[in-house]
Structure formats: structure tokens, C-alpha cells
Amino acid sequence: MGTAKLPALLWLLAGVVLALAVNPAHGAKTRHYDFFITETNYTRLCHEKSILTVNGQFPGPTIYARKGDLVIVNVHNNGNKNITIHWHGVDQPRNPWSDGPEFITQCPIRPGGNFTYQVILSEEEGTLWWHAHSDFDRATVHGAIVIHPKRGTTFPFKKPDKEIPVILGEWWNDDIEHVLDKAQLLGGDVDPSNANTINAQPGDMFPCSRDDTFKVAVQQGNTYLLRIINAGLTNDMFFAIAGHRLTVVGIDARYTKPLTVDYIMIAPGQTMFAKNCFVFCAERTSSHPPEFPVQLPAIKNENAAMAFVTQLRSLGNQEHPVHVPTHVDEHMLIDIDINVLPCDPTNMAEKCKEGPQGNRFAASLNNVSFQSPAIDVLDAYYYSSGHGVYEEDFPNKPTAFVDPPVNNSSGPLMTKRGTKVKVLEYGTVVEVVFHDLSSENHPMHLHGFAFYVVGRGNGTFDESRDPATYNLVDPPFQNTVSVPRSGWAAIRFRADNPGVWFMHCHFDRHVVWGMDTVFIVKDGKTPQAQMLPRPPNMPQC
């Protein structure tokens, strides 16, 4: 659905008041949280509906920790459907058991059940987030993770006067489960949301929302650290503050060289933290929102998005060094595409009235549309090498299409389904070049790792020319990369985290359509290079 301006407005006005046994790292703490999944009534845009929440909160509670801490979260499912929780951007060293994606590393938590996640923080420092990783549940089941520096250390910049979580999201008037069910039944695209939100508030430009604007008091001359999260399901977002510039100091819980900009572009799944000094706030005490001195870029302004992301650089100082692998063991070129699959003739409920040419929408990586198995991939790998559950032949390069385009010209191509995974030896250095064929940008997220975004560009990737443009000195270190529409992005990482790790587009409809695959990283030779044992209380399928 492209890159969106955020129609919700963040008011920042002076004087306005905010209406398995795992041990932590040395010197770190173990922190405990209880998450109760419940149905809770909320009203937005004149519509009241029951939504899934954690502890009745929307957004959910913020987890606070320090670098290296162990966070224990006991999730009690008091809701009416299966659910899992993912700790987005947490590497979870050797611990895929608590990563969370449904039918990848665990079976879902059933209604009335519970599961205790052990969230192992290692090198992450900054802003991350947690969210449901089942169906479209993360539309309302999500919250921030704030990771402060280790005690005795500090930020690589002056300590801010205040920190403010800013969660960008979406609101559907319809039940989000109905939205997904309708799309799957009729084979078409997902209905767009009715509003974009800031901290679950749509802002006063929407119906019945005069009082539903996120407001925060600020003081003239103070510096505020905004911990920005794109929790939306369908859009990249441009974000700015009226009358002020932002200095970006981190992305995906890794520090960057300070970058001062008029706006940021943040993709679903990404987090950023940016400083802002409110020098002129005292002049803005009107009850009316300030006008933007400069308009945000247009919704699908790919040039504006590219202009921002290509300026990001890792901090690269003594405390936060850069270690870009220069030798690559495994090269992968992955085509990203929107496709179709035939309707199931035996399923009378599946009508495909809204799908292309009587088919239903699908999505693929290297022309394989991922099909979730009936039991989770991690258990299958741990107990039986995956026989009968998945195939270890995900292709390193694009494969041929099954059929020509549906309309024999420019329509989406037919793809095929499969549960194909990529197996890596421990320590393998992997380069993945994502290449978009769909004329739509894609936020690609890898579980279990951060990676260096060494290059990106427009048009078709040229293996003989484009690697010469890579930044191997100080590229940003991320867990989610926005692949430009009809362009490419190259990432590198060292596969030194044994386990089963999901990789997928963070547009949720694309996850459901099959724009996913799995990396299985084998154990290394030493105990510290081997996956932790299976916890005894894993949910059952």
C-alpha cells in the first residue's frame, strides 16, 4: 500500500498536560512481567468494538530493561483465540524457543493457556517492541521495549530531559479478524484501515476524535528523546514535528551517527529514536494545532523515502564498533513478488470474487509462497530433522514461474506453495539481495539477527556493477529493511545464532499470502554455539 503520510497529529505544546533456566549477563538483572490477553472494549471514530489487548491496555504495557537483562514474561491467554507474542528485534541468542512466530518456533497459546517467554537481551540498546505474531492480532496487541544502557554507562549523546514512546499504528472500525477472513474468503486485498494513529489515538481530523489526540507537555529549551515505533500493518510512514527538526540517533536498537532531518521514513516493524530540542515551544500555546511549515512528502514518494534511508550510518565508535563481514560464504538473490494462486475448487466457501481473474492473491520469495505447517518448524527440526514438515531446498536464486501471467500481459504471475527453508552452517556469512518485482516497497524482517544494510538502489540489481557501490565502512545495523519499489536492498549477517529463524515481509497481508521463509542455523562445535534445550512447557499443537 506504499508509503503514507501520518494523518494523525502529534501535538507537542508547552503547557499541555498528558491527559528453561537462563541467567542474565554479569551485572544485569532479571525482570518479570505478566501479560493477560483479554477482550476489551475501545471506541474510536464513533465506533465501539471489542479488541484483543494486553492487560486491558491499547497500546500494551511498555517493557523497561537494561542492556544484557533477562526479561521473563508470563503470557496468560484469557482471550477467545490462539495467540503468540514476538519480541521484535531481540536476537534471543541460542533461544528460538521464546521467539514467538506461530507455527515457526512454537504452537500457539490456546485460550485458557499460558506460556512463559524468556527474552534474552544481549547487544540491543535503544528502542524495540513486542507484538502478537498470529493472524492480524498485532493490530492491537503490541507495545514498546525500552532498553537503557548498562548501569554505569550512558547514551553516546547528552542525556535527554525526557523520553517519549511514539507508537504509530492503524485502526479498523471492523473487527480485525473479520478483515482478514473477508480477504481470505474473497481472494482480494485487505480493506484499508480507517485511520492511522499515534499511541492508539487518531487525532482531531477524524470523526468523533476531537479529544482523541495524543498530547504531551514540553518545556522550552529541553531535549526530548522520541522512541518511535511503526506498529502499522500496511504502510510505511513519514513522520515529522511541526516547526522542528529531528536528529536521528538510532534505528532498531542500534546507534547511528546523528542525522538531522525535517522528516523520517519508518517502515512497519522498524523502530527509531530521535532527539528534538523545543527551542520555540513557548510561542505555541494556542489550543489549535500548529501548521506544518513544510508539507510531508506525498504518500508514495519513493525518492523522499530513499533520500532519508540512504543517509543512515552506524555510529561506529569504540563503545559501539562496526563489524561488517567482508568475505561472503553464501550469496542469495531473492525476488519479492505479489502473485496469485488458484481458488480451491473443493472449498465452496472460498469464492474468490475479488481476486485477480478469478484467482486469489498470494505472495512469494523466489517464486515460493510459504505454507505454514501443522506443527512448528522448530519442533520438527529439533526432534526429527523436519522430515514431512518442511523441505531444505529454498532456492538461492529466483526459480521459473509455474505459468505465464494470468492475463498474458501484465497481470500477477501464478506461483506455487511450499514449506521451504534455508539451512546454514554455524558461522556462515550470508549476503541477501532482495529484489522487488511487485512495484511495491517491502519491509523485510529477519528474526534472530541484526544485519548490515550494505547497499540499495533503484531498478534491477546488477551483480557485476552494484556491489561496487556497497558501504562496507559504516552501514546501518538493522533487523528490518525497506526494499524500495522496483528496486533492491543488500544485507549481510553472520549466522552465529543457532536455531530456527523466520524471515518475512512486515506487511501482514503479505505474511498471510506467503512472502516468508525460514533460516535454520545449525549448532556450532562449542556449548556456547549450540541451541538451548527445549523448555518443558512449550504449547502443544
Disulfide bonds with the S-S distance in Angstrom:
Cys46-Cys208 1.77
Cys107-Cys541 1.68
Cys343-Cys352 1.49
